[in-house]
Amino acid sequence: MRHVIALDVGGTGMKAALVGAGGELLHRARRATGRERGPDAVVEGILDFAAELRAYGVEQLGAPALAAGVAVPGIVDEEHGVAAYAANLGWRDVPLRALLTDRLGGVPVALGHDVRTGGLAEGRIGAGRGTDRYLFVALGTGIAGAIGIAGRVEAGAHGFAGEIGHVVVRPGGTPCPCGQRGCLERYASAAAVSEAWAAVTGNPEADAADCARAVDADDPKAREVWQHAVDTLADGLITALTLLDPRTLIIGGGLAEAGETLFTPLREAVRSRITFQKSPTIVPAALGDTAGCLGAGLLAWDLLDKTDGTEATC
């Protein structure tokens, strides 16, 4: 059966699948990233995992994978197939595409940024399906985005497109590890809400999910923390809407799991800030934590489409 390898590498875990030409998941697997063992061991773990997936395809599906797609965090040079930098994995300038191609017997390999890859899947087969212009924003430990245009995701000239989390929304504000002050993700990420709510409650274990539950219980302190994050997020999104004019705004990541506790005030906050801009449809992401893996499969099929003229149907 014709299939490709899809691999989504995270800071703590890796999700993988063998994906058929119609987007069907023929096999799924997970394993720990093992970052505590160091960057070289992480890379070797990725290569071993990919080789095991190839072997499974041969044994169970009757043929090796035709290609592979891999999504990784950090700074990614997609054109040259290099994982340039990832703070949480400790690597720099890893020629991951070449290493995987060699380990997989010479098959073509596509390397993508994790959020852009997840955004690709959300745009094609998830919440943005059928939309010509969309912006996918993931609200997790940080905030990152993917700019969707006519079925593809724009990486930018240097691979930095979509880094909405580092739009400065509060000049001179909270320092950010990127070197700026007042970045959006320092106020409106799941990590930022967790930090703010832990400070208010005096409980270092309190997190954004706890804050959302307290909002639902009409806790005034929780509502204040939550609204501050929503208002700051809306400020950042208005900048993005002004620059990009997306038809659909897709919100994912851990904070989006709060559902309408987030989306109802966020839609209102964005609406209240719009002047001449056109209001986008604001929807939750649909694919959850499978988005990166599904997107990696799409990258692999796209690569085959480019190299041998076979039309990818997923």
ChimeraX commands (.cxc) that place a marker at each C-alpha (Angstrom):
marker #1 position 0.00,0.00,0.00 radius 0.5
marker #1 position 1.40,3.41,-0.96 radius 0.5
marker #1 position 2.25,5.46,2.09 radius 0.5
marker #1 position 4.61,8.02,3.60 radius 0.5
marker #1 position 6.20,8.47,7.02 radius 0.5
marker #1 position 4.97,11.43,9.10 radius 0.5
marker #1 position 6.88,12.43,12.21 radius 0.5
marker #1 position 6.16,15.29,14.63 radius 0.5
marker #1 position 9.02,15.96,17.05 radius 0.5
marker #1 position 8.13,17.80,20.26 radius 0.5
marker #1 position 10.11,18.87,23.30 radius 0.5
marker #1 position 9.01,15.87,25.33 radius 0.5
marker #1 position 7.43,13.41,22.87 radius 0.5
marker #1 position 7.38,12.34,19.24 radius 0.5
marker #1 position 4.19,11.43,17.37 radius 0.5
marker #1 position 4.40,9.43,14.16 radius 0.5
marker #1 position 2.19,7.83,11.55 radius 0.5
marker #1 position 2.22,6.06,8.24 radius 0.5
marker #1 position -0.15,8.05,6.03 radius 0.5
marker #1 position -1.88,6.81,2.91 radius 0.5
marker #1 position -2.46,8.79,-0.27 radius 0.5
marker #1 position -5.96,9.72,0.86 radius 0.5
marker #1 position -4.77,11.03,4.22 radius 0.5
marker #1 position -5.73,7.86,6.09 radius 0.5
marker #1 position -3.63,6.96,9.13 radius 0.5
marker #1 position -2.44,3.41,8.48 radius 0.5
marker #1 position -0.31,3.16,11.61 radius 0.5
marker #1 position 0.34,5.42,14.59 radius 0.5
marker #1 position 3.09,5.41,17.20 radius 0.5
marker #1 position 4.55,7.57,19.96 radius 0.5
marker #1 position 7.73,7.68,21.95 radius 0.5
marker #1 position 9.65,10.03,24.24 radius 0.5
marker #1 position 11.99,12.55,22.65 radius 0.5
marker #1 position 14.57,11.93,25.35 radius 0.5
marker #1 position 15.99,15.44,25.43 radius 0.5
marker #1 position 17.53,14.77,28.84 radius 0.5
marker #1 position 20.09,12.59,27.03 radius 0.5
marker #1 position 21.36,15.53,24.96 radius 0.5
marker #1 position 20.91,16.77,21.37 radius 0.5
marker #1 position 22.95,14.03,19.68 radius 0.5
marker #1 position 20.86,11.35,21.36 radius 0.5
marker #1 position 17.66,13.16,20.31 radius 0.5
marker #1 position 18.76,13.16,16.67 radius 0.5
marker #1 position 19.72,9.49,16.84 radius 0.5
marker #1 position 16.33,8.73,18.40 radius 0.5
marker #1 position 14.56,10.47,15.52 radius 0.5
marker #1 position 16.56,8.49,12.98 radius 0.5
marker #1 position 15.90,5.19,14.77 radius 0.5
marker #1 position 12.18,5.94,15.06 radius 0.5
marker #1 position 11.96,6.74,11.34 radius 0.5
marker #1 position 13.81,3.51,10.48 radius 0.5
marker #1 position 11.40,1.50,12.63 radius 0.5
marker #1 position 8.45,3.09,10.84 radius 0.5
marker #1 position 9.97,2.21,7.48 radius 0.5
marker #1 position 10.45,-1.40,8.62 radius 0.5
marker #1 position 6.84,-1.57,9.82 radius 0.5
marker #1 position 5.67,-0.41,6.38 radius 0.5
marker #1 position 7.68,-3.13,4.67 radius 0.5
marker #1 position 6.46,-5.85,7.03 radius 0.5
marker #1 position 2.81,-4.84,7.45 radius 0.5
marker #1 position 1.94,-2.84,4.32 radius 0.5
marker #1 position 4.08,-4.67,1.80 radius 0.5
marker #1 position 6.31,-1.78,0.74 radius 0.5
marker #1 position 8.64,0.85,2.17 radius 0.5
marker #1 position 7.46,4.44,2.55 radius 0.5
marker #1 position 7.74,6.55,-0.60 radius 0.5
marker #1 position 8.80,9.67,1.31 radius 0.5
marker #1 position 8.91,11.17,4.78 radius 0.5
marker #1 position 7.79,14.43,6.33 radius 0.5
marker #1 position 9.19,15.64,9.64 radius 0.5
marker #1 position 8.03,18.59,11.75 radius 0.5
marker #1 position 10.45,20.00,14.34 radius 0.5
marker #1 position 10.39,22.98,16.73 radius 0.5
marker #1 position 12.62,26.02,16.71 radius 0.5
marker #1 position 14.23,27.72,13.74 radius 0.5
marker #1 position 13.98,25.58,10.61 radius 0.5
marker #1 position 15.66,26.10,7.24 radius 0.5
marker #1 position 13.10,24.20,5.21 radius 0.5
marker #1 position 14.77,24.91,1.86 radius 0.5
marker #1 position 18.06,23.30,2.89 radius 0.5
marker #1 position 16.57,20.74,5.27 radius 0.5
marker #1 position 18.42,22.01,8.33 radius 0.5
marker #1 position 17.10,22.17,11.89 radius 0.5
marker #1 position 18.94,25.40,12.65 radius 0.5
marker #1 position 18.15,25.91,16.33 radius 0.5
marker #1 position 15.83,24.59,19.03 radius 0.5
marker #1 position 16.33,25.82,22.58 radius 0.5
marker #1 position 14.28,23.03,24.14 radius 0.5
marker #1 position 16.18,20.29,22.26 radius 0.5
marker #1 position 19.62,21.88,22.44 radius 0.5
marker #1 position 20.55,21.44,18.80 radius 0.5
marker #1 position 22.11,23.75,16.25 radius 0.5
marker #1 position 22.49,23.35,12.48 radius 0.5
marker #1 position 21.46,19.70,12.28 radius 0.5
marker #1 position 21.25,18.52,8.63 radius 0.5
marker #1 position 18.20,16.46,9.53 radius 0.5
marker #1 position 16.86,16.00,6.00 radius 0.5
marker #1 position 20.16,14.55,4.76 radius 0.5
marker #1 position 20.49,12.30,7.81 radius 0.5
marker #1 position 16.96,10.96,7.40 radius 0.5
marker #1 position 17.32,10.47,3.66 radius 0.5
marker #1 position 20.42,8.38,4.31 radius 0.5
marker #1 position 18.81,6.34,7.11 radius 0.5
marker #1 position 15.67,5.70,5.02 radius 0.5
marker #1 position 17.47,4.39,1.97 radius 0.5
marker #1 position 17.43,7.51,-0.15 radius 0.5
marker #1 position 13.73,8.41,-0.13 radius 0.5
marker #1 position 12.86,12.12,-0.36 radius 0.5
marker #1 position 12.37,13.88,2.98 radius 0.5
marker #1 position 10.56,17.16,3.72 radius 0.5
marker #1 position 11.49,19.10,6.85 radius 0.5
marker #1 position 9.05,21.62,8.32 radius 0.5
marker #1 position 8.51,23.92,11.30 radius 0.5
marker #1 position 6.14,22.33,13.80 radius 0.5
marker #1 position 3.59,25.14,14.01 radius 0.5
marker #1 position 3.63,25.88,10.28 radius 0.5
marker #1 position 3.22,22.17,9.60 radius 0.5
marker #1 position 0.28,21.95,12.00 radius 0.5
marker #1 position -1.16,25.07,10.39 radius 0.5
marker #1 position -0.88,23.44,6.98 radius 0.5
marker #1 position -2.97,20.50,8.19 radius 0.5
marker #1 position -5.55,22.75,9.85 radius 0.5
marker #1 position -5.88,24.76,6.65 radius 0.5
marker #1 position -6.24,21.84,4.27 radius 0.5
marker #1 position -8.09,19.18,6.25 radius 0.5
marker #1 position -9.03,20.85,9.54 radius 0.5
marker #1 position -10.81,23.99,10.69 radius 0.5
marker #1 position -9.72,26.04,7.67 radius 0.5
marker #1 position -10.60,23.52,4.99 radius 0.5
marker #1 position -11.77,25.32,1.87 radius 0.5
marker #1 position -10.44,28.71,3.03 radius 0.5
marker #1 position -8.12,30.55,0.66 radius 0.5
marker #1 position -6.51,32.82,3.28 radius 0.5
marker #1 position -6.16,31.95,6.95 radius 0.5
marker #1 position -3.98,32.55,9.98 radius 0.5
marker #1 position -3.38,29.70,12.41 radius 0.5
marker #1 position -2.27,30.75,15.90 radius 0.5
marker #1 position -1.11,28.23,18.50 radius 0.5
marker #1 position -1.40,29.35,22.13 radius 0.5
marker #1 position 0.88,27.03,24.05 radius 0.5
marker #1 position 4.02,27.53,26.10 radius 0.5
marker #1 position 4.72,30.29,23.60 radius 0.5
marker #1 position 2.70,31.69,20.73 radius 0.5
marker #1 position 3.43,31.01,17.08 radius 0.5
marker #1 position 1.47,31.24,13.86 radius 0.5
marker #1 position 1.17,29.93,10.34 radius 0.5
marker #1 position 0.10,32.08,7.38 radius 0.5
marker #1 position -2.00,30.02,4.99 radius 0.5
marker #1 position -2.30,31.09,1.36 radius 0.5
marker #1 position -4.12,29.00,-1.25 radius 0.5
marker #1 position -3.31,25.63,0.25 radius 0.5
marker #1 position 0.27,26.32,1.32 radius 0.5
marker #1 position 1.93,27.95,4.32 radius 0.5
marker #1 position 4.23,30.95,3.86 radius 0.5
marker #1 position 7.60,30.45,5.56 radius 0.5
marker #1 position 9.05,33.85,4.67 radius 0.5
marker #1 position 12.39,34.71,3.13 radius 0.5
marker #1 position 14.35,33.41,6.12 radius 0.5
marker #1 position 11.91,30.95,7.69 radius 0.5
marker #1 position 10.57,33.32,10.35 radius 0.5
marker #1 position 7.11,34.13,8.98 radius 0.5
marker #1 position 4.24,33.73,11.41 radius 0.5
marker #1 position 6.15,34.48,14.64 radius 0.5
marker #1 position 3.23,36.48,16.02 radius 0.5
marker #1 position 4.24,35.65,19.58 radius 0.5
marker #1 position 7.12,38.09,19.21 radius 0.5
marker #1 position 5.05,41.01,18.04 radius 0.5
marker #1 position 5.60,43.71,20.69 radius 0.5
marker #1 position 2.23,44.62,22.16 radius 0.5
marker #1 position 3.44,46.30,25.37 radius 0.5
marker #1 position 6.54,48.39,24.54 radius 0.5
marker #1 position 9.02,48.36,27.40 radius 0.5
marker #1 position 7.09,45.57,29.11 radius 0.5
marker #1 position 8.03,42.13,30.37 radius 0.5
marker #1 position 11.40,40.87,29.06 radius 0.5
marker #1 position 11.20,38.03,26.56 radius 0.5
marker #1 position 13.89,35.38,25.95 radius 0.5
marker #1 position 14.02,36.58,22.33 radius 0.5
marker #1 position 15.69,39.78,23.55 radius 0.5
marker #1 position 12.71,42.14,23.19 radius 0.5
marker #1 position 10.39,43.47,25.87 radius 0.5
marker #1 position 6.60,43.28,25.80 radius 0.5
marker #1 position 6.15,40.40,23.36 radius 0.5
marker #1 position 2.65,38.98,22.92 radius 0.5
marker #1 position 3.56,35.54,24.24 radius 0.5
marker #1 position 4.71,37.02,27.55 radius 0.5
marker #1 position 1.08,37.99,28.25 radius 0.5
marker #1 position -1.29,35.75,26.31 radius 0.5
marker #1 position 0.28,32.29,26.04 radius 0.5
marker #1 position -0.89,29.38,28.17 radius 0.5
marker #1 position 2.38,29.68,30.09 radius 0.5
marker #1 position 1.81,33.40,30.74 radius 0.5
marker #1 position -1.73,32.80,32.04 radius 0.5
marker #1 position -0.45,29.97,34.24 radius 0.5
marker #1 position 2.23,32.23,35.68 radius 0.5
marker #1 position -0.21,35.07,36.33 radius 0.5
marker #1 position -2.80,32.81,37.96 radius 0.5
marker #1 position -0.19,31.08,40.12 radius 0.5
marker #1 position 0.93,34.50,41.36 radius 0.5
marker #1 position -2.63,35.55,42.20 radius 0.5
marker #1 position -3.50,32.31,44.02 radius 0.5
marker #1 position -0.13,31.82,45.67 radius 0.5
marker #1 position -0.18,28.25,44.34 radius 0.5
marker #1 position 2.85,27.50,42.13 radius 0.5
marker #1 position 1.05,24.45,40.72 radius 0.5
marker #1 position -1.92,26.47,39.43 radius 0.5
marker #1 position -2.11,26.68,35.65 radius 0.5
marker #1 position -4.15,28.17,32.81 radius 0.5
marker #1 position -6.68,25.34,32.90 radius 0.5
marker #1 position -7.28,26.07,36.60 radius 0.5
marker #1 position -7.75,29.73,35.76 radius 0.5
marker #1 position -10.28,28.88,33.04 radius 0.5
marker #1 position -12.27,26.75,35.49 radius 0.5
marker #1 position -12.23,29.61,37.99 radius 0.5
marker #1 position -13.49,31.96,35.26 radius 0.5
marker #1 position -16.37,29.57,34.61 radius 0.5
marker #1 position -17.09,29.64,38.36 radius 0.5
marker #1 position -17.25,33.46,38.16 radius 0.5
marker #1 position -14.17,34.10,40.29 radius 0.5
marker #1 position -13.49,37.86,39.89 radius 0.5
marker #1 position -9.70,37.51,40.23 radius 0.5
marker #1 position -9.66,34.80,37.59 radius 0.5
marker #1 position -11.79,36.93,35.29 radius 0.5
marker #1 position -9.31,39.78,35.66 radius 0.5
marker #1 position -6.32,37.57,34.79 radius 0.5
marker #1 position -8.18,35.96,31.89 radius 0.5
marker #1 position -9.48,39.22,30.44 radius 0.5
marker #1 position -6.02,40.76,30.58 radius 0.5
marker #1 position -4.69,37.87,28.49 radius 0.5
marker #1 position -7.63,38.06,26.06 radius 0.5
marker #1 position -7.25,41.82,25.59 radius 0.5
marker #1 position -3.53,41.52,24.96 radius 0.5
marker #1 position -4.11,38.66,22.52 radius 0.5
marker #1 position -6.69,40.75,20.68 radius 0.5
marker #1 position -4.17,43.60,20.38 radius 0.5
marker #1 position -1.68,41.23,18.75 radius 0.5
marker #1 position -4.29,39.69,16.48 radius 0.5
marker #1 position -5.45,43.09,15.24 radius 0.5
marker #1 position -1.89,43.80,14.10 radius 0.5
marker #1 position -1.87,40.48,12.27 radius 0.5
marker #1 position -5.28,41.09,10.70 radius 0.5
marker #1 position -4.18,44.52,9.50 radius 0.5
marker #1 position -1.08,43.08,7.84 radius 0.5
marker #1 position -2.46,39.82,6.48 radius 0.5
marker #1 position -6.25,40.23,6.04 radius 0.5
marker #1 position -7.07,36.53,6.59 radius 0.5
marker #1 position -10.54,35.22,5.90 radius 0.5
marker #1 position -10.36,32.76,8.81 radius 0.5
marker #1 position -8.49,32.94,12.09 radius 0.5
marker #1 position -7.84,29.48,13.57 radius 0.5
marker #1 position -6.87,29.34,17.25 radius 0.5
marker #1 position -5.24,26.21,18.66 radius 0.5
marker #1 position -2.90,25.15,21.42 radius 0.5
marker #1 position -3.48,24.52,25.10 radius 0.5
marker #1 position -5.27,27.77,25.84 radius 0.5
marker #1 position -7.86,27.06,23.12 radius 0.5
marker #1 position -8.92,23.97,25.04 radius 0.5
marker #1 position -10.91,26.35,27.27 radius 0.5
marker #1 position -13.46,26.52,24.45 radius 0.5
marker #1 position -15.99,29.32,24.60 radius 0.5
marker #1 position -14.45,30.55,27.84 radius 0.5
marker #1 position -11.75,31.84,25.49 radius 0.5
marker #1 position -13.56,32.28,22.20 radius 0.5
marker #1 position -16.57,34.30,23.36 radius 0.5
marker #1 position -14.56,37.15,24.95 radius 0.5
marker #1 position -11.86,36.92,22.26 radius 0.5
marker #1 position -14.33,37.40,19.40 radius 0.5
marker #1 position -15.77,40.41,21.22 radius 0.5
marker #1 position -12.33,41.87,21.96 radius 0.5
marker #1 position -11.26,41.55,18.33 radius 0.5
marker #1 position -14.58,42.93,17.06 radius 0.5
marker #1 position -14.30,45.98,19.33 radius 0.5
marker #1 position -10.84,46.80,17.95 radius 0.5
marker #1 position -11.74,46.57,14.28 radius 0.5
marker #1 position -12.06,49.86,12.42 radius 0.5
marker #1 position -11.48,49.50,8.67 radius 0.5
marker #1 position -10.35,45.87,8.76 radius 0.5
marker #1 position -12.65,43.06,7.71 radius 0.5
marker #1 position -13.60,40.82,10.59 radius 0.5
marker #1 position -12.41,37.23,10.08 radius 0.5
marker #1 position -14.25,34.13,11.16 radius 0.5
marker #1 position -12.61,33.05,14.43 radius 0.5
marker #1 position -12.74,29.29,14.98 radius 0.5
marker #1 position -11.04,26.70,17.19 radius 0.5
marker #1 position -8.52,24.33,15.66 radius 0.5
marker #1 position -10.02,20.96,14.78 radius 0.5
marker #1 position -7.13,18.49,14.71 radius 0.5
marker #1 position -5.74,18.79,18.24 radius 0.5
marker #1 position -2.33,17.27,18.85 radius 0.5
marker #1 position -2.50,15.26,15.61 radius 0.5
marker #1 position -2.13,18.41,13.47 radius 0.5
marker #1 position 1.67,18.34,13.32 radius 0.5
marker #1 position 1.80,14.68,12.36 radius 0.5
marker #1 position -0.91,15.05,9.72 radius 0.5
marker #1 position 0.84,18.12,8.36 radius 0.5
marker #1 position 4.11,16.22,8.13 radius 0.5
marker #1 position 2.30,13.62,6.03 radius 0.5
marker #1 position 1.00,16.36,3.76 radius 0.5
marker #1 position 4.53,17.71,3.34 radius 0.5
marker #1 position 5.72,14.26,2.30 radius 0.5
marker #1 position 2.94,13.78,-0.27 radius 0.5
marker #1 position 3.53,17.31,-1.58 radius 0.5
marker #1 position 7.19,16.44,-2.04 radius 0.5
marker #1 position 6.26,13.40,-4.12 radius 0.5
marker #1 position 3.86,15.53,-6.13 radius 0.5
marker #1 position 6.71,17.89,-6.98 radius 0.5
marker #1 position 9.26,15.21,-7.79 radius 0.5
marker #1 position 7.32,12.62,-9.77 radius 0.5
marker #1 position 4.14,14.35,-10.89 radius 0.5
marker #1 position 1.88,12.12,-8.78 radius 0.5
marker #1 position -1.06,14.10,-7.46 radius 0.5
marker #1 position -1.42,14.04,-3.69 radius 0.5
marker #1 position -5.07,13.51,-2.85 radius 0.5
marker #1 position -5.00,14.24,0.88 radius 0.5
marker link #1:1,2 radius 0.2
marker link #1:2,3 radius 0.2
marker link #1:3,4 radius 0.2
marker link #1:4,5 radius 0.2
marker link #1:5,6 radius 0.2
marker link #1:6,7 radius 0.2
marker link #1:7,8 radius 0.2
marker link #1:8,9 radius 0.2
marker link #1:9,10 radius 0.2
marker link #1:10,11 radius 0.2
marker link #1:11,12 radius 0.2
marker link #1:12,13 radius 0.2
marker link #1:13,14 radius 0.2
marker link #1:14,15 radius 0.2
marker link #1:15,16 radius 0.2
marker link #1:16,17 radius 0.2
marker link #1:17,18 radius 0.2
marker link #1:18,19 radius 0.2
marker link #1:19,20 radius 0.2
marker link #1:20,21 radius 0.2
marker link #1:21,22 radius 0.2
marker link #1:22,23 radius 0.2
marker link #1:23,24 radius 0.2
marker link #1:24,25 radius 0.2
marker link #1:25,26 radius 0.2
marker link #1:26,27 radius 0.2
marker link #1:27,28 radius 0.2
marker link #1:28,29 radius 0.2
marker link #1:29,30 radius 0.2
marker link #1:30,31 radius 0.2
marker link #1:31,32 radius 0.2
marker link #1:32,33 radius 0.2
marker link #1:33,34 radius 0.2
marker link #1:34,35 radius 0.2
marker link #1:35,36 radius 0.2
marker link #1:36,37 radius 0.2
marker link #1:37,38 radius 0.2
marker link #1:38,39 radius 0.2
marker link #1:39,40 radius 0.2
marker link #1:40,41 radius 0.2
marker link #1:41,42 radius 0.2
marker link #1:42,43 radius 0.2
marker link #1:43,44 radius 0.2
marker link #1:44,45 radius 0.2
marker link #1:45,46 radius 0.2
marker link #1:46,47 radius 0.2
marker link #1:47,48 radius 0.2
marker link #1:48,49 radius 0.2
marker link #1:49,50 radius 0.2
marker link #1:50,51 radius 0.2
marker link #1:51,52 radius 0.2
marker link #1:52,53 radius 0.2
marker link #1:53,54 radius 0.2
marker link #1:54,55 radius 0.2
marker link #1:55,56 radius 0.2
marker link #1:56,57 radius 0.2
marker link #1:57,58 radius 0.2
marker link #1:58,59 radius 0.2
marker link #1:59,60 radius 0.2
marker link #1:60,61 radius 0.2
marker link #1:61,62 radius 0.2
marker link #1:62,63 radius 0.2
marker link #1:63,64 radius 0.2
marker link #1:64,65 radius 0.2
marker link #1:65,66 radius 0.2
marker link #1:66,67 radius 0.2
marker link #1:67,68 radius 0.2
marker link #1:68,69 radius 0.2
marker link #1:69,70 radius 0.2
marker link #1:70,71 radius 0.2
marker link #1:71,72 radius 0.2
marker link #1:72,73 radius 0.2
marker link #1:73,74 radius 0.2
marker link #1:74,75 radius 0.2
marker link #1:75,76 radius 0.2
marker link #1:76,77 radius 0.2
marker link #1:77,78 radius 0.2
marker link #1:78,79 radius 0.2
marker link #1:79,80 radius 0.2
marker link #1:80,81 radius 0.2
marker link #1:81,82 radius 0.2
marker link #1:82,83 radius 0.2
marker link #1:83,84 radius 0.2
marker link #1:84,85 radius 0.2
marker link #1:85,86 radius 0.2
marker link #1:86,87 radius 0.2
marker link #1:87,88 radius 0.2
marker link #1:88,89 radius 0.2
marker link #1:89,90 radius 0.2
marker link #1:90,91 radius 0.2
marker link #1:91,92 radius 0.2
marker link #1:92,93 radius 0.2
marker link #1:93,94 radius 0.2
marker link #1:94,95 radius 0.2
marker link #1:95,96 radius 0.2
marker link #1:96,97 radius 0.2
marker link #1:97,98 radius 0.2
marker link #1:98,99 radius 0.2
marker link #1:99,100 radius 0.2
marker link #1:100,101 radius 0.2
marker link #1:101,102 radius 0.2
marker link #1:102,103 radius 0.2
marker link #1:103,104 radius 0.2
marker link #1:104,105 radius 0.2
marker link #1:105,106 radius 0.2
marker link #1:106,107 radius 0.2
marker link #1:107,108 radius 0.2
marker link #1:108,109 radius 0.2
marker link #1:109,110 radius 0.2
marker link #1:110,111 radius 0.2
marker link #1:111,112 radius 0.2
marker link #1:112,113 radius 0.2
marker link #1:113,114 radius 0.2
marker link #1:114,115 radius 0.2
marker link #1:115,116 radius 0.2
marker link #1:116,117 radius 0.2
marker link #1:117,118 radius 0.2
marker link #1:118,119 radius 0.2
marker link #1:119,120 radius 0.2
marker link #1:120,121 radius 0.2
marker link #1:121,122 radius 0.2
marker link #1:122,123 radius 0.2
marker link #1:123,124 radius 0.2
marker link #1:124,125 radius 0.2
marker link #1:125,126 radius 0.2
marker link #1:126,127 radius 0.2
marker link #1:127,128 radius 0.2
marker link #1:128,129 radius 0.2
marker link #1:129,130 radius 0.2
marker link #1:130,131 radius 0.2
marker link #1:131,132 radius 0.2
marker link #1:132,133 radius 0.2
marker link #1:133,134 radius 0.2
marker link #1:134,135 radius 0.2
marker link #1:135,136 radius 0.2
marker link #1:136,137 radius 0.2
marker link #1:137,138 radius 0.2
marker link #1:138,139 radius 0.2
marker link #1:139,140 radius 0.2
marker link #1:140,141 radius 0.2
marker link #1:141,142 radius 0.2
marker link #1:142,143 radius 0.2
marker link #1:143,144 radius 0.2
marker link #1:144,145 radius 0.2
marker link #1:145,146 radius 0.2
marker link #1:146,147 radius 0.2
marker link #1:147,148 radius 0.2
marker link #1:148,149 radius 0.2
marker link #1:149,150 radius 0.2
marker link #1:150,151 radius 0.2
marker link #1:151,152 radius 0.2
marker link #1:152,153 radius 0.2
marker link #1:153,154 radius 0.2
marker link #1:154,155 radius 0.2
marker link #1:155,156 radius 0.2
marker link #1:156,157 radius 0.2
marker link #1:157,158 radius 0.2
marker link #1:158,159 radius 0.2
marker link #1:159,160 radius 0.2
marker link #1:160,161 radius 0.2
marker link #1:161,162 radius 0.2
marker link #1:162,163 radius 0.2
marker link #1:163,164 radius 0.2
marker link #1:164,165 radius 0.2
marker link #1:165,166 radius 0.2
marker link #1:166,167 radius 0.2
marker link #1:167,168 radius 0.2
marker link #1:168,169 radius 0.2
marker link #1:169,170 radius 0.2
marker link #1:170,171 radius 0.2
marker link #1:171,172 radius 0.2
marker link #1:172,173 radius 0.2
marker link #1:173,174 radius 0.2
marker link #1:174,175 radius 0.2
marker link #1:175,176 radius 0.2
marker link #1:176,177 radius 0.2
marker link #1:177,178 radius 0.2
marker link #1:178,179 radius 0.2
marker link #1:179,180 radius 0.2
marker link #1:180,181 radius 0.2
marker link #1:181,182 radius 0.2
marker link #1:182,183 radius 0.2
marker link #1:183,184 radius 0.2
marker link #1:184,185 radius 0.2
marker link #1:185,186 radius 0.2
marker link #1:186,187 radius 0.2
marker link #1:187,188 radius 0.2
marker link #1:188,189 radius 0.2
marker link #1:189,190 radius 0.2
marker link #1:190,191 radius 0.2
marker link #1:191,192 radius 0.2
marker link #1:192,193 radius 0.2
marker link #1:193,194 radius 0.2
marker link #1:194,195 radius 0.2
marker link #1:195,196 radius 0.2
marker link #1:196,197 radius 0.2
marker link #1:197,198 radius 0.2
marker link #1:198,199 radius 0.2
marker link #1:199,200 radius 0.2
marker link #1:200,201 radius 0.2
marker link #1:201,202 radius 0.2
marker link #1:202,203 radius 0.2
marker link #1:203,204 radius 0.2
marker link #1:204,205 radius 0.2
marker link #1:205,206 radius 0.2
marker link #1:206,207 radius 0.2
marker link #1:207,208 radius 0.2
marker link #1:208,209 radius 0.2
marker link #1:209,210 radius 0.2
marker link #1:210,211 radius 0.2
marker link #1:211,212 radius 0.2
marker link #1:212,213 radius 0.2
marker link #1:213,214 radius 0.2
marker link #1:214,215 radius 0.2
marker link #1:215,216 radius 0.2
marker link #1:216,217 radius 0.2
marker link #1:217,218 radius 0.2
marker link #1:218,219 radius 0.2
marker link #1:219,220 radius 0.2
marker link #1:220,221 radius 0.2
marker link #1:221,222 radius 0.2
marker link #1:222,223 radius 0.2
marker link #1:223,224 radius 0.2
marker link #1:224,225 radius 0.2
marker link #1:225,226 radius 0.2
marker link #1:226,227 radius 0.2
marker link #1:227,228 radius 0.2
marker link #1:228,229 radius 0.2
marker link #1:229,230 radius 0.2
marker link #1:230,231 radius 0.2
marker link #1:231,232 radius 0.2
marker link #1:232,233 radius 0.2
marker link #1:233,234 radius 0.2
marker link #1:234,235 radius 0.2
marker link #1:235,236 radius 0.2
marker link #1:236,237 radius 0.2
marker link #1:237,238 radius 0.2
marker link #1:238,239 radius 0.2
marker link #1:239,240 radius 0.2
marker link #1:240,241 radius 0.2
marker link #1:241,242 radius 0.2
marker link #1:242,243 radius 0.2
marker link #1:243,244 radius 0.2
marker link #1:244,245 radius 0.2
marker link #1:245,246 radius 0.2
marker link #1:246,247 radius 0.2
marker link #1:247,248 radius 0.2
marker link #1:248,249 radius 0.2
marker link #1:249,250 radius 0.2
marker link #1:250,251 radius 0.2
marker link #1:251,252 radius 0.2
marker link #1:252,253 radius 0.2
marker link #1:253,254 radius 0.2
marker link #1:254,255 radius 0.2
marker link #1:255,256 radius 0.2
marker link #1:256,257 radius 0.2
marker link #1:257,258 radius 0.2
marker link #1:258,259 radius 0.2
marker link #1:259,260 radius 0.2
marker link #1:260,261 radius 0.2
marker link #1:261,262 radius 0.2
marker link #1:262,263 radius 0.2
marker link #1:263,264 radius 0.2
marker link #1:264,265 radius 0.2
marker link #1:265,266 radius 0.2
marker link #1:266,267 radius 0.2
marker link #1:267,268 radius 0.2
marker link #1:268,269 radius 0.2
marker link #1:269,270 radius 0.2
marker link #1:270,271 radius 0.2
marker link #1:271,272 radius 0.2
marker link #1:272,273 radius 0.2
marker link #1:273,274 radius 0.2
marker link #1:274,275 radius 0.2
marker link #1:275,276 radius 0.2
marker link #1:276,277 radius 0.2
marker link #1:277,278 radius 0.2
marker link #1:278,279 radius 0.2
marker link #1:279,280 radius 0.2
marker link #1:280,281 radius 0.2
marker link #1:281,282 radius 0.2
marker link #1:282,283 radius 0.2
marker link #1:283,284 radius 0.2
marker link #1:284,285 radius 0.2
marker link #1:285,286 radius 0.2
marker link #1:286,287 radius 0.2
marker link #1:287,288 radius 0.2
marker link #1:288,289 radius 0.2
marker link #1:289,290 radius 0.2
marker link #1:290,291 radius 0.2
marker link #1:291,292 radius 0.2
marker link #1:292,293 radius 0.2
marker link #1:293,294 radius 0.2
marker link #1:294,295 radius 0.2
marker link #1:295,296 radius 0.2
marker link #1:296,297 radius 0.2
marker link #1:297,298 radius 0.2
marker link #1:298,299 radius 0.2
marker link #1:299,300 radius 0.2
marker link #1:300,301 radius 0.2
marker link #1:301,302 radius 0.2
marker link #1:302,303 radius 0.2
marker link #1:303,304 radius 0.2
marker link #1:304,305 radius 0.2
marker link #1:305,306 radius 0.2
marker link #1:306,307 radius 0.2
marker link #1:307,308 radius 0.2
marker link #1:308,309 radius 0.2
marker link #1:309,310 radius 0.2
marker link #1:310,311 radius 0.2
marker link #1:311,312 radius 0.2
marker link #1:312,313 radius 0.2
marker link #1:313,314 radius 0.2
view
